[in-house]
């Protein structure tokens, strides 16, 4: 199975989600520390040139691959990934199930502002503290989102491509 976490920039909530999924962060709903947040690989590190790139984050304990992608505001990226996957499955008998999980609903206002200042305006002295505040605000929702994403991947057998919008995490 392949898991792909997606959001606007692909560097904040997706990085945290991948880290939770890969057990690189504590497996609980407790608030993360600033140090835990800032040491997550790719957290606040990706740039405009990384938008649209599917980035491999690792292999989970069940042997599943975990990826992330920043899709910007483009609402067609995820449906295009689904259609491409279905095409590959049909033409090349590619049988791997893919779960596309949207982390955007977990993003608090502080994280949006922090991303704008840090990634958009290159003002890390304002942006990074806001990103950390935002990550602390949403880490419990992100943990639950990841647990749900893994559960859905394990329990839905009649679909080869699953899209999770995760609106319940707003």
C-alpha positions as CSV (number, residue, x, y, z in Angstrom):
1,X,0.0,0.0,0.0
2,X,1.1,3.6,-0.6
3,X,0.0,6.5,1.6
4,X,0.3,10.0,0.2
5,X,-0.4,12.9,2.6
6,X,-1.3,16.2,0.8
7,X,-1.9,19.8,1.6
8,X,-1.2,23.3,0.3
9,X,2.5,23.5,0.8
10,X,3.6,20.0,1.6
11,X,6.0,21.1,4.3
12,X,4.1,21.5,7.6
13,X,1.1,19.3,8.3
14,X,2.1,16.7,5.7
15,X,5.6,16.5,7.3
16,X,4.1,16.0,10.7
17,X,1.6,13.5,9.4
18,X,4.3,11.5,7.7
19,X,6.4,11.6,10.9
20,X,3.5,10.4,13.0
21,X,2.8,7.6,10.4
22,X,6.4,6.5,10.5
23,X,6.5,6.6,14.3
24,X,9.1,9.3,14.3
25,X,7.0,11.3,16.7
26,X,5.3,10.1,20.0
27,X,2.3,7.9,19.3
28,X,-0.2,9.9,21.3
29,X,-2.4,12.9,21.2
30,X,-0.2,14.9,23.6
31,X,1.1,18.3,22.6
32,X,4.5,18.1,20.8
33,X,7.4,20.2,22.1
34,X,9.0,22.9,20.0
35,X,12.1,20.7,19.6
36,X,10.1,17.7,18.4
37,X,8.3,19.8,15.8
38,X,11.4,21.5,14.5
39,X,13.4,18.3,14.1
40,X,10.8,16.7,11.8
41,X,12.4,16.1,8.4
42,X,11.2,18.7,5.8
43,X,9.2,20.7,8.3
44,X,9.3,24.2,6.9
45,X,12.1,23.2,4.6
46,X,10.4,22.9,1.2
47,X,10.3,25.7,-1.4
48,X,8.2,26.7,-4.4
49,X,10.3,24.3,-6.6
50,X,9.0,21.4,-4.5
51,X,5.3,22.0,-5.2
52,X,3.8,19.1,-7.1
53,X,6.7,16.7,-6.2
54,X,5.8,13.4,-4.6
55,X,8.4,13.1,-1.8
56,X,9.2,9.7,-0.3
57,X,9.2,9.9,3.5
58,X,9.8,6.3,4.4
59,X,8.4,2.8,4.9
60,X,6.1,2.1,7.8
61,X,6.1,-0.9,10.2
62,X,3.8,-2.8,7.8
63,X,6.0,-2.3,4.8
64,X,3.9,0.5,3.3
65,X,5.4,3.5,1.5
66,X,4.7,6.9,2.8
67,X,4.9,10.0,0.6
68,X,3.8,13.7,0.8
69,X,2.9,16.3,-1.9
70,X,2.3,20.0,-1.8
71,X,-0.5,20.7,-4.3
72,X,-1.0,24.5,-3.8
73,X,-4.6,25.6,-4.4
74,X,-4.9,23.2,-7.4
75,X,-7.9,21.1,-6.7
76,X,-7.1,18.9,-9.7
77,X,-3.9,17.3,-8.3
78,X,-5.5,14.6,-6.2
79,X,-8.1,13.6,-8.8
80,X,-5.3,13.5,-11.4
81,X,-3.2,11.2,-9.2
82,X,-6.3,9.0,-8.8
83,X,-6.9,8.8,-12.5
84,X,-3.2,8.1,-13.2
85,X,-3.2,5.3,-10.6
86,X,-6.3,3.8,-12.1
87,X,-4.7,4.0,-15.6
88,X,-1.5,2.3,-14.4
89,X,-3.5,-0.4,-12.5
90,X,-5.5,-1.2,-15.6
91,X,-2.8,-1.1,-18.2
92,X,0.1,-2.6,-16.2
93,X,-1.9,-4.7,-13.7
94,X,-0.5,-2.5,-10.9
95,X,-2.3,-3.8,-7.8
96,X,-0.9,-1.4,-5.1
97,X,-3.7,0.3,-3.1
98,X,-3.1,4.1,-2.7
99,X,-4.6,6.2,0.1
100,X,-4.5,10.0,-0.5
101,X,-5.1,11.8,2.7
102,X,-5.7,15.6,2.9
103,X,-4.1,17.2,6.0
104,X,-5.3,20.7,5.2
105,X,-8.4,20.6,7.5
106,X,-6.1,20.4,10.5
107,X,-4.2,23.6,9.7
108,X,-4.9,26.3,12.3
109,X,-4.7,30.1,11.5
110,X,-1.4,30.5,13.3
111,X,0.2,27.8,11.0
112,X,-1.2,29.5,7.9
113,X,0.2,32.9,9.0
114,X,3.5,31.2,9.9
115,X,3.8,29.5,6.5
116,X,3.1,32.8,4.8
117,X,5.8,34.7,6.7
118,X,8.3,31.9,6.7
119,X,8.0,30.3,3.2
120,X,6.3,33.2,1.4
121,X,8.1,36.3,2.7
122,X,11.3,34.5,4.0
123,X,10.7,36.1,7.4
124,X,11.5,33.1,9.6
125,X,11.9,35.2,12.8
126,X,8.1,35.8,12.6
127,X,7.0,32.7,10.7
128,X,8.7,29.9,12.6
129,X,7.3,30.8,16.1
130,X,3.9,30.9,14.5
131,X,4.4,27.6,12.8
132,X,5.4,26.0,16.1
133,X,2.3,27.5,17.8
134,X,0.1,26.2,15.0
135,X,1.8,22.7,15.1
136,X,1.1,22.5,18.8
137,X,-2.5,23.5,18.2
138,X,-3.1,20.8,15.6
139,X,-0.9,17.9,16.6
140,X,-3.7,16.0,18.4
141,X,-5.9,16.3,15.3
142,X,-3.1,15.3,13.0
143,X,-2.3,12.2,15.2
144,X,-6.0,11.2,14.9
145,X,-6.0,11.9,11.2
146,X,-3.0,9.6,10.7
147,X,-4.5,6.9,12.8
148,X,-7.8,7.1,10.8
149,X,-5.9,7.1,7.5
150,X,-4.0,3.9,8.4
151,X,-7.3,2.3,9.6
152,X,-9.0,3.1,6.4
153,X,-6.1,1.8,4.4
154,X,-6.2,-1.5,6.3
155,X,-10.0,-2.0,6.3
156,X,-11.3,-0.9,2.9
157,X,-10.8,-3.7,0.5
158,X,-13.0,-2.9,-2.5
159,X,-11.2,0.3,-3.6
160,X,-7.7,0.6,-5.1
161,X,-7.6,4.4,-4.7
162,X,-9.0,6.0,-1.6
163,X,-9.3,9.8,-1.2
164,X,-9.7,11.1,2.3
165,X,-10.7,14.8,2.5
166,X,-10.7,14.6,6.3
167,X,-13.2,17.4,6.8
168,X,-14.1,16.1,10.3
169,X,-10.7,17.4,11.5
170,X,-11.5,21.1,11.0
